[in-house]
Amino acid sequence: MDLIATPSDVIGLYRLSSTSIFGTLWLQTHFPESEWDLLMENQASFGPDCLNLLLDDARSAGLAVESEAVTHS
């Protein structure tokens, strides 16, 4: 597993955490350096639309992604 998406403490938002060096490198290539600390500390939260786009891109890059079902309300 390279990336794991889990619901955050805020309803409707999800956290994306890296569980491998490949996941970390992928995150670093998709976000500016100023965001890396939040990402590496699992503090960044994403809405369902944004998360789905990120996960689709990660899968396209060959990363193994684990996520609970992301639904729209």
N, C-alpha and C positions, 0 to 999 in steps of 0.2 A: 504494500500500500504506500502511495506517495502523498496523497492529500486526503483529508477527512473533513467533511462538512457536517456540522452539528448545529442544532438550534441554539441560539444565544439566549441570554436571560430576557431579552426584549422580544416580545411576541412578534413573529413575522420576519425576524432577522436571523441570519445564520452566520456561524463562524467557520472559517476555513483554516485548517491547521496542516502544517507540513509534517510528514513522518519519515521523510527520507531526504537525502542530499539532492535527489532529482526534483522532489517537490519544492525544496527550498530554492534551488536554482530557477525553477519555473516561476515561482512567485517573484523572485528578484528581477526577472526579465520582463515582468508584466506590471510592476509598480515602481514608482520612483524611490530612490534611496531614502528619502525622508519618511516613507511609510514602512520600511523594513522592520524596524523595532516593534511596531504594533503587530505586524503580521507574524513575526517570529514568536511573539508573546501571546499569540492567539487572542488578541484584543480587537482585531478588525472584524466588523460585522457587515454583512451584505444582504440586500433584499433578494427575493426569489428570482427576479428577472436577471439581475446582475450575476447572481450565483450560478444560475443555469448557463449563462454565456461563458463564465469562467470555467465551469466544469466541462462543458462541451469542448472548449479549447484545450483544456488539459488532457482530456481523453484523446483528442485528435493528435496531440503531441506524444501520445504513447504512455501517459502516466496512468497508474492505477488509482482510481478514485472511489472512495466510499462515501455515500451520502444517504441520509434518510430521504424519504420522498419529499420533494419540495412542491408544495401546492399553492395555487393562487386562490385567494378568497374573494 
